[in-house]
Amino acid sequence: MVKINVEKLKGTAFQKKVWKALLHIPKGKTITYKELARRIGRLDAVRAVANAVGANPLIVEIPCHRVIRSDGSLGGYSGRGGTKAKRALLIKEGVRI
């Protein structure tokens, strides 16, 4: 596993906090944007968390594809291929969609 130094990436302190939290989502698991907001202590900022996830500059290495909407839908994916690619990455990791 490659160690990622989020602090060296270009982004706000808030974005970096979100990106660090993404690194703790295990392969084959998903969490919601709301849960991610809770994990960083900002339950009041779910939309800002979603925006930070979308601004992730290393979309595979920092696994933003593991974050889904509270209703179970995939939400967006800023990577090449959009939600089709997000779905494919999750299926490859063994997530049942």
C-alpha positions in Angstrom: 0.0 0.0 0.0 1.3 3.4 -0.9 1.3 6.0 1.9 -0.3 9.2 0.7 0.7 12.5 2.3 -2.5 14.5 1.9 -0.8 17.6 3.3 1.3 17.9 0.2 -1.8 18.0 -2.0 -3.3 21.3 -3.1 -6.5 22.0 -1.2 -8.0 23.7 1.8 -7.6 22.5 5.3 -11.2 21.2 5.2 -10.6 19.3 2.0 -7.5 17.7 3.4 -9.4 16.6 6.5 -12.0 15.0 4.3 -9.4 13.3 2.1 -7.6 11.9 5.1 -10.8 10.4 6.3 -11.4 8.8 2.9 -8.1 6.9 3.4 -9.7 5.1 6.4 -12.6 3.5 4.4 -11.6 -0.1 4.0 -11.6 -1.7 0.5 -14.9 -3.3 -0.2 -16.8 -1.1 2.2 -18.9 2.1 1.6 -20.0 4.9 3.8 -22.4 7.8 3.3 -21.5 11.4 2.9 -23.4 12.0 6.2 -21.3 9.3 7.9 -18.1 10.9 6.5 -19.2 14.3 7.8 -19.8 12.7 11.2 -16.3 11.1 11.2 -14.6 14.4 10.8 -16.8 16.1 13.4 -18.8 18.2 10.9 -22.3 16.7 10.7 -23.5 20.2 9.9 -21.5 20.2 6.7 -22.6 17.2 4.7 -22.8 19.2 1.4 -19.4 20.7 1.9 -18.0 17.2 2.6 -19.6 16.0 -0.6 -17.9 18.9 -2.5 -14.6 18.1 -0.9 -14.9 14.4 -1.9 -15.6 15.6 -5.5 -12.5 17.8 -5.4 -10.2 14.8 -4.5 -7.2 15.1 -6.8 -6.2 11.4 -6.5 -9.5 9.7 -7.1 -8.4 6.1 -7.0 -5.5 6.4 -4.5 -7.8 8.4 -2.1 -10.9 6.2 -2.5 -13.7 8.7 -2.9 -15.6 6.0 -4.9 -16.4 4.4 -1.5 -18.7 7.2 -0.5 -22.4 7.0 -1.4 -25.7 8.8 -0.7 -27.8 8.1 2.3 -30.5 6.6 0.1 -28.0 4.0 -1.1 -27.6 5.5 -4.6 -24.1 6.1 -5.8 -24.1 9.8 -6.0 -21.6 11.5 -8.3 -18.1 10.6 -9.4 -15.7 13.1 -10.8 -13.4 10.5 -12.2 -13.2 9.6 -15.9 -16.3 7.5 -16.7 -18.5 9.1 -14.1 -20.9 6.9 -12.1 -20.3 4.0 -14.4 -16.6 4.0 -13.4 -17.6 4.4 -9.7 -19.9 1.4 -10.0 -17.2 -0.7 -11.7 -14.6 0.2 -9.0 -17.0 -0.8 -6.2 -18.0 -4.1 -7.9 -14.3 -4.8 -8.4 -13.8 -4.3 -4.6 -16.7 -6.8 -3.9 -19.4 -4.2 -3.0 -22.8 -5.4 -3.9 -24.6 -2.7 -5.8 
